[in-house]
C-alpha cells in the first residue's frame, strides 16, 4: 500500500496494488481475459432483477463474497409499477460510474488530490423506435452527454487530461461507443 504523506493524494485508490496488477497481467496476457456475468429473473410486468456474483478471470473461475442485485423496471408513464430505474438509466449510471472510477485512479496516478467528482449523464432517445411506431427510428440512444464537475488540486487543463484519460480507458464508454457482437439464444 502507498504510504501517504502531506504531498501524496489519497483518492481511495491503492496505486501500488493497481500498478502491480497491471504489471502482472502484462507479463501474463492470458490472465487478463475475463468473462463477466449477470443472470436476470423476471419478477412480473416489466420488473426484473439481475444478480451478479462470479466471473471468469485471472485464468480461473472467481467468486465474490456476496451476490449483488440490480433491479430494473419502467416508470408509471408506461403503465408499469416503477419499482426501479429503467435498463437504459442503468446503462447511463454504469457509464458515469466507470468514468468516475477512472477519474479517481488517473488522478491518484498523476498525484492529484480530488475533493469532489460529480458526473451527470444524459441520453436522448426517441421511443417511436422501441414502440414500433416508426421502424426508421433507432431503438437506442441518439446522443449521450457526460458533464463532469471536478474539484481538485489541479488546473483546468490537468482536470481535462484526467477526464480524457478516464474516457480513453473506460470499458463502459467503449461498450457504448463501439459495436459489439451480441448473440441471443434460447436454452
C-alpha positions in Angstrom: 0.0 0.0 0.0 1.2 3.5 -0.8 2.4 5.4 2.3 0.5 8.7 2.5 2.4 12.0 3.1 1.3 15.5 3.0 2.2 15.7 -0.7 0.7 12.3 -1.6 -3.0 12.5 -2.6 -5.5 10.0 -1.1 -8.3 9.4 -3.5 -9.1 5.9 -2.2 -7.0 4.1 -4.8 -4.3 1.6 -3.8 -2.0 2.7 -6.6 0.7 0.1 -5.7 -1.8 -2.8 -6.0 -3.3 -1.4 -9.2 0.1 -1.0 -10.8 1.2 -4.4 -9.5 -1.9 -6.0 -11.1 -1.2 -4.1 -14.4 2.4 -5.4 -14.4 1.3 -9.0 -13.6 -1.3 -9.0 -16.4 1.2 -7.5 -18.9 3.5 -10.5 -18.1 0.7 -13.0 -18.4 -1.8 -11.7 -21.0 -4.0 -14.8 -20.9 -4.9 -14.0 -17.3 -6.2 -10.6 -18.5 -9.1 -12.3 -20.4 -12.2 -12.0 -18.3 -15.8 -13.1 -18.8 -18.2 -11.1 -16.7 -21.7 -12.5 -16.0 -25.1 -11.5 -14.8 -28.3 -13.5 -14.6 -31.7 -11.9 -14.7 -35.1 -13.1 -13.4 -38.4 -11.7 -14.4 -40.4 -10.5 -11.4 -43.6 -9.5 -13.2 -44.7 -6.9 -15.7 -41.5 -5.0 -16.8 -39.8 -5.6 -13.4 -36.8 -7.8 -13.2 -33.7 -8.5 -11.0 -30.2 -9.1 -12.2 -27.8 -10.9 -9.9 -24.0 -10.7 -10.2 -21.8 -13.0 -8.1 -18.9 -14.5 -10.1 -16.8 -14.2 -13.2 -14.0 -15.9 -15.1 -10.7 -14.1 -14.8 -7.1 -14.5 -13.9 -7.2 -17.9 -15.6 -9.9 -19.4 -13.4 -13.4 -19.0 -12.0 -13.7 -16.3 -9.4 -16.3 -15.9 -6.7 -17.2 -12.8 -4.8 -18.0 -12.6 -1.1 -21.6 -11.7 -1.9 -24.2 -11.5 -4.7 -25.0 -8.1 -6.0 -28.5 -7.3 -7.2 -29.7 -4.7 -9.7 -33.4 -4.3 -10.4 -34.9 -2.7 -13.5 -38.5 -1.6 -14.3 -40.3 1.1 -16.2 -42.0 4.3 -15.0 -45.7 4.6 -14.3 -45.9 6.6 -17.6 -45.7 3.3 -19.3 -48.3 1.5 -17.2 -45.6 -0.1 -15.1 -45.2 0.0 -11.3 -41.9 1.9 -11.3 -40.1 -0.3 -8.8 -36.6 0.5 -10.2 -34.8 2.5 -12.8 -35.2 1.6 -16.5 -32.5 -0.5 -18.1 -31.3 2.5 -20.2 -30.9 4.5 -17.0 -28.8 1.7 -15.6 -26.6 1.9 -18.7 -26.1 5.7 -18.1 -25.3 5.0 -14.4 -22.8 2.4 -15.5 -21.1 4.9 -17.8 -21.0 7.6 -15.1 -19.6 5.0 -12.6 -16.9 3.7 -14.9 -15.7 7.2 -15.9 -15.8 8.5 -12.3 -13.8 5.5 -11.1 -11.3 6.1 -13.8 -11.0 9.8 -12.9 -10.1 8.8 -9.3 -7.5 6.3 -10.5 -5.9 8.6 -13.0 -5.8 11.5 -10.5 -4.1 9.2 -8.0 -1.6 8.1 -10.6 -0.9 11.7 -11.5 -0.5 12.8 -7.9 -3.6 15.0 -7.9 -5.9 15.2 -4.8 -9.6 15.1 -5.6 -12.1 16.9 -3.3 -15.3 16.0 -5.3 -16.2 14.5 -8.6 -19.8 14.6 -10.0 -20.7 13.2 -13.4 -24.1 14.0 -14.9 -25.1 11.8 -17.8 -28.0 12.3 -20.2 -29.1 10.1 -23.0 -31.5 11.2 -25.8 -33.9 8.6 -27.1 -36.9 8.7 -29.4 -39.4 6.0 -28.2 -41.0 5.7 -31.6 -38.4 3.0 -32.4 -38.8 0.7 -29.4 -42.6 1.1 -29.5 -42.7 0.1 -33.2 -44.3 3.4 -34.3 -41.5 4.2 -36.8 -39.1 1.5 -37.8 -36.7 4.0 -39.2 -36.1 5.4 -35.7 -33.2 3.8 -33.7 -34.2 1.9 -30.6 -31.2 3.1 -28.6 -29.7 6.5 -27.7 -29.3 9.1 -30.4 -26.9 11.0 -28.2 -25.3 10.7 -24.8 -23.7 13.6 -22.9 -21.5 13.4 -19.9 -20.7 16.5 -17.8 -18.1 16.4 -15.1 -17.8 18.8 -12.2 -14.4 18.2 -10.6 -12.9 20.0 -7.6 -9.3 19.1 -7.3 -5.8 20.4 -6.6 -5.2 20.8 -10.3 -5.5 23.2 -13.2 -8.4 23.1 -15.6 -6.0 21.6 -18.2 -4.9 18.9 -15.8 -8.5 18.0 -14.9 -9.4 17.9 -18.7 -6.5 15.5 -19.1 -7.6 13.3 -16.3 -11.2 13.1 -17.7 -9.8 12.4 -21.2 -7.6 9.5 -19.9 -10.5 8.1 -18.0 -12.6 8.1 -21.2 -9.8 6.6 -23.2 -9.6 3.6 -20.7 -13.3 3.2 -19.8 -14.7 -0.2 -20.6 -18.3 1.1 -20.5 -17.5 4.0 -22.8 -16.1 1.5 -25.2 -19.1 -0.8 -24.9 -21.5 2.1 -25.6 -19.5 3.7 -28.5 -18.1 0.6 -30.3 -20.3 -2.1 -31.9 -20.1 -5.4 -30.1 -21.2 -8.8 -31.4 -24.2 -9.9 -29.2 -25.6 -13.4 -29.6 -29.0 -14.2 -28.1 -30.0 -17.9 -27.7 -32.8 -19.9 -26.1 -31.6 -22.7 -23.8 
